[in-house]
Amino acid sequence: MHRFHEPVREDFLKAEAPKWLLVLNAALALTYFLVLAFLFPIGNWLLFSLLIFGEVFHIWQVLTFIFTIWDVKDPVLPLGGEDLGVDVFITVAGEPLAIVEKTVTTALLMRYPDFKVHILNDGLIAAKEQWREIRTMAKRLGVHCITRVTRGGAKAGNINNALSLSKKPLVAILDADHMPHADFLAKTAPYFREQRVGFVQTPQFYKNHADNYITSSSWEQQEIFFGPICRGKNRLNAVTMCGTNMLIRREALLSVGGMCRDSIAEDFVTGLLMHARGYKSVYVPEVLAEGLATEDLSTYSKQQFRWARGALDVIFRWNPLFMGGLSWAQKIQYLSSASFYLSGVIVLIDALLPVIYFYTGLLPVRVSGMFLTAVFLPYFFSTLYTIVRASNFTFTFPSLCFSMGSFTVHLRALYAAMTFSKSDFGITEKMRQNGNFFPLVAVHICYVALVALGLECAFLREGLSASLINNTAWALLNIGVFMPFIYAALPEKKVPQESEATAVRIETYALP
C-alpha cells in the first residue's frame, strides 16, 4: 500500500455511543425544553418566540443525531459475483501540477484487475495556463486526458462529459488532491455485486490535518460526520454522496441524468435523486484515500459557503419531504443533514438574546434564581459528551467552535438559497494564504465589544441580579465559542517556502 508522510488516523471510525447515554441525553434535552417553555413566566413575547424557535431546532438536532447513531451498521461484502470494470475519474480544474501528478501516480498503483484512469481536465474551461501541462503529463504517464471544451455545470458538467466518453460499468471519482490507496478499488468495487447498490462512499481524510490550527479544527469537524454519522446512515440506506473517494454505478448515475448540474453541491443532490430512484448506498468506514484540508480561514469560509448553499438548496429546491421514492428514515436523514446549515440563524438568536437584555432589560422568560442553569448544564454537557463518545474522543472544543463560528457564512448561504440568487465561484487554486483575515471575524469581534459595554449598562441599571448572572454566563459562553474562530483569523508568523499546496477548488457556477 502506498504510504504518505502523515499516519492515518482512524480512531473516529471505531466507536459507538452507549445507548444509555443516548437515552439520557434525549431525556435531559426534553426536560430542559419543557422547563424553559412552561415553568417560568414569559417576559417579552417576541424574544420568547425566538428562544423557543431556537430550542426546537436544538431538540431537532439532538434527536436526529441520536436517531442516526443509535445503531451503526458496517457493510458486509457480498459473496460471489463478478467484480466490474472501473473508469477512474480524477477531476482537475487548475490545481498545481505536482499534486495532480501524485494523485494520478497513486491511482495507477491500485491493485484491481480492470480499471482505466482518466484525467478530467477542466483547465481550458477555467482559463488556467497549465491545462496544456496537464495534458502533456497525462501522455507521459500513459493515462487518458479528457479536456473539456464546452462550458457548463462546473464539476458536474466535467464528470457528465467524461461519462459520454467512457464505458466501464463503474465510475470512481477522486478530487485532484485525493490520493487513493492501492486497495481503494479492491475494497469498494465488490459491493456492486449487489445489483441495487448505486454508490459506495468512503471517508475523506486530510493527511495535512496536523499542519496548522485550521487544518486540525476543520478535520475534527469532519471526524464526527465521517465517523458515527455516516456509519449510522449505513443502517438507514441514507449515506451522503460526498463528491470524492467514491464509486458509482454508471447505470444508476445515468438514470438520474448524470451528476446534478443545477446545484453547487452536485454530489449531495445526486445521491438524493439516486435514493429516490430506489438505489442503495454503502459507506465503507475505512480510510482508502487521502486529501488536503483548507489551510487558511479564507478558503475554509469559501468551502463552508459552498457546502451550506448546496445543502440548503435541498430544503428550498429539492425538499425530501415532497419527493417520492424515499423512506421516512431517508427523508429525515436528508433534512437533518441539510438543516445543519440553518444553525447560523440559531447561533445568531442565542448570541443576541443576552445582548438585548444588557441594553434594554427585556427578557424572553423571567428567571429569579439559578434553577434554569441547573437544568441546562446537565443537558449541555451530556450533549457534548455524547458527541465526544460517538466520535471516539476525536471531536474537540475547537471543532465545535469552528462549526458555530461559521454562522455568518451560513447566514449568507441561507440568504442566497432563500432568494434563489446566483452564487458565482471563480475557479481558484490556493496555496496556504498568509495574511490578516479579520474582516471574516468582524461580527465576532463586534459581539465581544457589545457584551463588554452591555455588561456595564446592565449592572448600572439593576445591580448583580439573577438575570444579569444568567445572561452574562450565556454571553461569555458565546464569546468562548467565538474566540478560536477569531484566533484563526490572526496572521501566521510565516509560511513555509515549500509545502504541499492545498488545492481548494471553488467552482464557477451560477444558480438561477
Secondary structure by P-SEA (a helix, b strand, c coil): ccccccccccccccccccaaaaaaaaaaaaaaaaaaccccccccaaaaaaaaaaaaaaaaaaaaaaaaacbbbbbbbbcbbbbbbbbcccccccccaaaaaaaaaaaaaccccccccccccccccccccaaaaaaaaaaaabbbbbbbcccccaaaaaaaaaaaaccccbbbbbccccccccccccccccccccccccbbbbbbccccccccaaaaaaaaaaaaaacaaaaaaaaacccccccccccccaaaaaaaccccccccaaaaaaaaaaaaabbbbbbcccccbbbbccccaaaaaaaaaaaaaaaaaaaccccccccccccaaaaaaaaaaaacccaaaaaaaaaaaaaaaacccccccccccaaaaaaaaaaaaaaaaaaaaaacccccaaaaaaaaaaaaaaaaaaaaaaaccbbbbcccccccccccccccaaaaaaaaaaaaaaaaaaaaaccccaaaaaaaaaaaaaaaaaaaaaaaaccccccccccccccccccccccc
